[in-house]
Amino acid sequence: MPMSKQTGRIPDNELNAEPPTQTPHQIYSECLSNPLSRHLSLGRKQRARMRNAKSLMAEALRNTSCDDNGLMMNFDIKHPDNITESQWLAPPPPEATVDVGMGIARDDESVGAGSKKRKHKKPKRVRKLFDRDGARIYVIDNFTLNEECSVMMDVARPYLRRATVNEGGDNQAISSARQAQAANIVPSAPGDVISTVRQRVLDFANAYSDYNLSLAGQEPLSVVQYTRGQEYRSHCDGGCDGSPFLTGGRVATMIMYCQISSHESGGGTTFGKAGIHIQPNRNQAVFFSYRGSDNYMEPGFTEQSGCPVKKGQKWVVTQWFRGEVNAETTWVHYDPQGNRITASRF
């Protein structure tokens, strides 16, 4: 206790003061924790600034690449040594055959009245554009047939509505970041075009990931139409911030390009943080996965965007895959990141 300089005595008010309420252990812990807490807070702020800077750089590169196709690492033009190639043979389709009014038949038969025989028995060229644990991006040639795309587009066309996003807890939010029309489509019978395409997508996803997915409980196919000037700004389909995977969250995406006018018509797909720009051809598909072997989501390499359509229309069909869903607990119980949705929000 401090003494009075004049008397050398301890002031009466100090003698009557309450003893300290903290134990020596608490005081020692506070001495250690306060600097550590400040250090951790500073580290979090620095990491946030770095993430923001990377996002700004990726967005600027995205805009430039969309304006001039291929200024990023366009897989058809630049850095071919970074691309690995393989062949994938789709398993035989189910035996059931359903006439959907356009002459669609099993893949080992003719497709479309009077058309040449088309076969999915021919191996498809697969190019791996990006390979990190938890973040892989592939392009598959000739994944769909023209006639399959025509059927899916025709089924969806009467039901197209303004496309929505998951935002602020609302999984049906309208956002200026996503300018498009979309409709979900479901099979009408076993073996029809929609079920055949979904099965092919699942087969590829399981061949090129270790997720062991099934169709039970998954989202339906989503058909999306983009007209001139429409786009989808940079976004993640599921979690892409390095956080732990949550049951029911999205883990992979397949985008099938059913209609695109030309390479000059815009509508490409960019993965800004991976430095990849894809200007697709009709019937190509892009598959990307974003859950790592450690069960954590990847940190942002699969953040992607759809470039503005400059002329004509772009039609894509998308399959989002959820992890650990089933026929009883389906995708509708979770938002894309895996947060549980209450019954009032279904």
C-alpha positions in Angstrom: 0.0 0.0 0.0 1.3 3.5 -0.7 2.4 5.7 2.2 1.9 9.4 2.7 5.0 11.4 1.8 4.3 13.9 4.6 3.7 11.5 7.6 5.1 8.2 6.4 1.9 6.6 7.5 -0.6 4.6 5.4 -3.7 6.7 4.8 -6.7 5.7 6.8 -8.7 5.3 3.5 -6.2 2.7 2.3 -6.3 0.9 5.6 -10.0 0.5 5.3 -10.0 -0.5 1.6 -11.5 -3.7 0.4 -9.0 -6.5 -0.3 -8.6 -7.3 -4.0 -11.4 -9.5 -5.5 -9.0 -11.4 -7.9 -6.8 -14.2 -6.8 -3.1 -14.2 -7.7 -3.9 -16.9 -10.3 -6.6 -14.7 -11.9 -4.3 -11.7 -12.0 -1.5 -13.8 -13.6 -3.9 -15.2 -16.1 -5.2 -11.8 -17.1 -1.6 -10.5 -17.5 -1.1 -13.3 -20.0 -4.4 -13.3 -21.8 -4.8 -9.6 -22.5 -1.7 -9.4 -24.8 -2.6 -12.7 -26.4 -6.2 -11.6 -27.0 -5.0 -8.4 -28.6 -2.5 -10.4 -30.7 -5.3 -12.8 -31.9 -7.6 -9.9 -32.6 -5.0 -8.2 -34.7 -4.3 -11.5 -36.6 -8.0 -11.9 -37.3 -8.2 -8.4 -38.7 -5.2 -8.9 -40.9 -6.6 -12.2 -42.3 -9.9 -10.4 -43.0 -8.1 -7.7 -44.8 -6.2 -10.3 -46.9 -9.4 -12.1 -47.7 -11.0 -8.9 -48.8 -8.0 -7.9 -50.9 -8.0 -11.3 -52.6 -11.7 -11.0 -53.3 -11.3 -7.6 -54.8 -8.4 -8.8 -57.0 -10.4 -11.9 -58.1 -13.5 -9.8 -58.9 -11.4 -7.3 -61.0 -9.8 -10.3 -62.8 -13.2 -11.8 -63.3 -14.6 -8.6 -64.9 -11.6 -8.3 -67.2 -11.8 -11.9 -68.2 -15.5 -11.7 -68.9 -14.9 -8.7 -71.1 -12.0 -10.4 -73.0 -12.5 -14.2 -72.9 -9.4 -16.0 -71.8 -7.3 -13.3 -70.0 -7.3 -15.7 -67.1 -5.9 -19.2 -67.4 -8.3 -20.2 -70.2 -7.8 -24.0 -70.2 -8.0 -24.2 -74.0 -5.3 -21.6 -74.6 -2.8 -21.0 -71.7 -0.8 -23.3 -69.4 -1.7 -26.6 -71.0 1.0 -28.3 -68.8 -1.1 -27.6 -65.8 -3.9 -29.7 -67.1 -4.2 -33.5 -66.7 -6.5 -35.5 -69.0 -8.3 -38.7 -68.6 -11.1 -40.7 -70.2 -14.4 -41.5 -68.5 -16.9 -44.1 -69.7 -20.4 -43.7 -68.4 -21.9 -46.8 -67.0 -24.8 -48.3 -69.0 -28.1 -46.5 -68.4 -31.0 -48.2 -66.6 -33.0 -50.7 -68.8 -36.2 -48.8 -68.5 -37.1 -46.7 -71.5 -39.8 -44.0 -71.5 -41.1 -42.2 -74.6 -41.2 -38.5 -73.8 -42.6 -37.4 -77.1 -39.3 -36.6 -78.9 -38.1 -40.1 -79.8 -35.8 -40.3 -76.8 -34.7 -43.8 -76.2 -32.0 -45.7 -74.4 -28.5 -44.4 -75.1 -27.6 -47.5 -77.1 -30.4 -46.8 -79.4 -31.2 -43.9 -81.8 -32.1 -40.6 -80.1 -34.6 -38.4 -81.9 -36.7 -39.3 -84.9 -34.6 -39.8 -88.0 -31.4 -38.9 -86.3 -28.1 -40.8 -86.4 -27.4 -43.2 -83.7 -25.8 -41.5 -80.7 -24.0 -43.4 -78.0 -22.8 -42.6 -74.5 -20.7 -45.8 -74.8 -17.8 -43.7 -76.2 -15.4 -42.5 -73.5 -15.6 -38.8 -72.7 -12.6 -36.6 -72.4 -12.1 -35.2 -68.9 -9.7 -32.4 -68.1 -8.7 -31.6 -64.6 -8.0 -27.8 -64.4 -7.4 -27.4 -60.7 -6.4 -29.9 -58.0 -6.2 -29.1 -54.3 -7.5 -31.2 -51.4 -11.1 -30.0 -51.2 -11.1 -28.0 -54.4 -11.1 -29.8 -57.7 -12.4 -28.5 -61.1 -13.0 -30.7 -64.2 -14.3 -30.1 -67.7 -16.0 -33.0 -69.5 -16.6 -33.0 -73.3 -19.9 -34.2 -74.8 -21.5 -34.9 -71.5 -25.0 -34.4 -72.7 -26.8 -34.9 -76.1 -28.5 -32.1 -78.0 -31.8 -34.0 -77.7 -31.4 -34.5 -73.9 -30.9 -30.8 -73.5 -33.9 -30.0 -75.7 -36.1 -32.1 -73.5 -34.9 -30.6 -70.3 -35.3 -27.1 -71.6 -38.8 -27.8 -72.9 -39.9 -29.3 -69.6 -38.6 -26.2 -67.7 -39.6 -23.5 -70.0 -43.3 -23.0 -68.8 -42.1 -22.9 -65.2 -39.2 -20.4 -65.5 -39.2 -17.8 -62.7 -36.7 -15.3 -61.5 -33.8 -17.2 -60.0 -33.2 -16.8 -56.3 -30.3 -17.1 -53.8 -29.8 -18.0 -50.2 -29.3 -14.7 -48.4 -29.7 -13.6 -44.8 -31.4 -16.9 -43.9 -33.8 -16.6 -46.8 -33.2 -19.4 -49.3 -35.6 -17.8 -51.8 -34.2 -14.3 -51.8 -34.2 -12.2 -55.0 -30.7 -10.7 -55.6 -29.3 -8.4 -58.2 -26.2 -10.6 -58.1 -28.1 -13.3 -59.9 -29.9 -12.3 -63.0 -31.5 -15.3 -64.6 -34.6 -17.4 -64.9 -34.7 -20.9 -63.4 -37.0 -23.9 -62.8 -36.4 -27.2 -61.1 -37.3 -30.4 -63.1 -37.9 -33.9 -61.8 -38.2 -37.3 -63.5 -41.7 -38.3 -64.6 -40.8 -42.0 -64.8 -37.8 -44.3 -64.3 -35.5 -44.2 -67.3 -36.8 -41.0 -68.8 -34.3 -38.3 -69.9 -34.2 -36.4 -66.6 -33.5 -39.5 -64.5 -30.9 -40.8 -67.1 -29.0 -37.5 -67.0 -29.2 -37.3 -63.2 -27.8 -40.9 -62.9 -24.9 -40.0 -65.3 -24.1 -36.9 -63.2 -24.1 -39.0 -60.0 -21.8 -41.6 -61.7 -19.3 -39.0 -62.7 -19.4 -37.3 -59.3 -18.6 -40.6 -57.5 -15.9 -41.5 -60.0 -14.1 -38.2 -59.5 -14.6 -37.7 -55.8 -14.6 -39.8 -52.6 -17.9 -38.6 -51.4 -19.9 -41.8 -52.1 -23.0 -39.8 -53.0 -26.5 -41.2 -53.7 -29.5 -39.5 -55.4 -31.7 -40.0 -52.4 -32.5 -36.7 -50.7 -30.6 -34.6 -53.3 -31.8 -31.4 -55.0 -33.6 -31.7 -58.3 -31.9 -30.6 -61.5 -32.2 -26.8 -62.0 -32.6 -25.5 -65.5 -31.3 -21.9 -65.8 -31.8 -19.5 -68.7 -29.7 -16.4 -69.2 -30.7 -13.7 -71.7 -28.6 -10.9 -73.1 -26.9 -8.9 -70.3 -27.8 -11.4 -67.5 -25.1 -12.8 -65.3 -24.4 -14.4 -61.9 -21.8 -12.5 -59.9 -19.1 -14.2 -57.9 -20.5 -16.6 -55.3 -20.0 -20.0 -53.6 -22.5 -22.8 -54.1 -21.8 -24.1 -50.6 -19.4 -23.2 -47.8 -16.0 -22.0 -49.1 -14.5 -20.3 -46.1 -12.5 -23.2 -44.6 -15.1 -24.0 -42.0 -16.1 -27.5 -40.9 -18.6 -29.3 -43.1 -22.1 -29.3 -41.8 -24.5 -32.2 -42.5 -26.8 -31.4 -45.4 -24.5 -28.7 -46.9 -23.5 -28.7 -50.6 -20.2 -30.5 -51.4 -20.1 -30.5 -55.3 -21.7 -29.0 -58.4 -22.2 -30.1 -62.0 -23.0 -27.5 -64.6 -24.1 -28.8 -68.0 -24.0 -26.3 -70.9 -27.0 -26.9 -73.1 -27.0 -23.8 -75.2 -24.5 -21.1 -75.8 -24.3 -19.1 -79.0 -20.5 -18.8 -79.6 -17.2 -18.1 -77.8 -17.8 -14.4 -78.6 -21.3 -14.4 -77.0 -20.1 -14.3 -73.4 -21.6 -16.4 -70.7 -18.3 -18.1 -69.6 -17.7 -19.4 -66.2 -14.9 -18.0 -64.0 -13.2 -19.3 -60.9 -11.4 -16.0 -60.0 -9.4 -17.2 -57.0 -8.2 -20.3 -59.0 -7.3 -18.1 -62.0 -9.5 -20.1 -64.4 -11.9 -18.9 -67.1 -13.9 -21.5 -69.0 -15.6 -20.5 -72.3 -17.7 -23.6 -72.8 -18.9 -25.4 -75.9 -22.4 -26.8 -76.1 -22.8 -30.1 -74.3 -19.7 -29.7 -72.2 -20.0 -29.8 -68.4 -18.0 -28.5 -65.5 -17.8 -30.5 -62.3 -16.2 -29.0 -59.1 -16.0 -30.3 -55.5 -15.4 -28.3 -52.4 -15.2 -30.5 -49.3 -11.7 -31.7 -48.3 -10.6 -35.1 -46.9 -10.4 -33.5 -43.5 -14.1 -32.8 -43.7 -13.5 -29.0 -43.9 -14.8 -26.8 -46.7 -12.2 -25.4 -49.1 -11.1 -21.8 -48.6 -12.5 -20.2 -51.7 -10.9 -21.6 -54.9 -14.3 -22.8 -56.2 -15.9 -19.4 -55.8 -17.3 -18.9 -59.3 -19.3 -16.6 -61.5 -21.3 -16.6 -64.7 -20.1 -13.9 -67.1 -22.7 -11.6 -68.8 -24.3 -13.0 -71.9 -23.4 -10.6 -74.8 -25.7 -12.0 -77.4 -28.2 -14.8 -77.8 -29.1 -17.0 -74.8 -27.3 -19.3 -72.5 -29.0 -22.4 -71.0 -27.4 -24.5 -68.3 -28.6 -27.4 -66.2 -27.2 -27.6 -62.7 -27.0 -30.4 -60.2 -26.0 -29.5 -56.7 -24.9 -32.4 -54.5 -25.5 -32.4 -50.7 -23.5 -34.4 -48.2 -25.1 -36.9 -45.8 -28.7 -36.5 -46.9 -31.1 -39.3 -47.4 -34.7 -40.1 -48.4 -35.9 -39.2 -44.9 -33.8 -36.1 -44.2 -33.6 -34.4 -47.6 -32.0 -31.2 -48.9 -35.0 -29.1 -48.0 -34.1 -29.3 -44.3 -30.8 -27.4 -44.9 -29.5 -24.2 -46.5 -26.6 -24.6 -49.0 -24.0 -24.3 -46.2 -25.7 -27.0 -44.1 -27.5 -24.8 -41.5 -30.7 -26.4 -40.4 -33.9 -24.8 -41.7 -36.8 -24.6 -39.4 -40.2 -26.0 -40.4 -41.7 -22.5 -40.8 -39.2 -21.7 -43.6 -39.9 -24.8 -45.7 
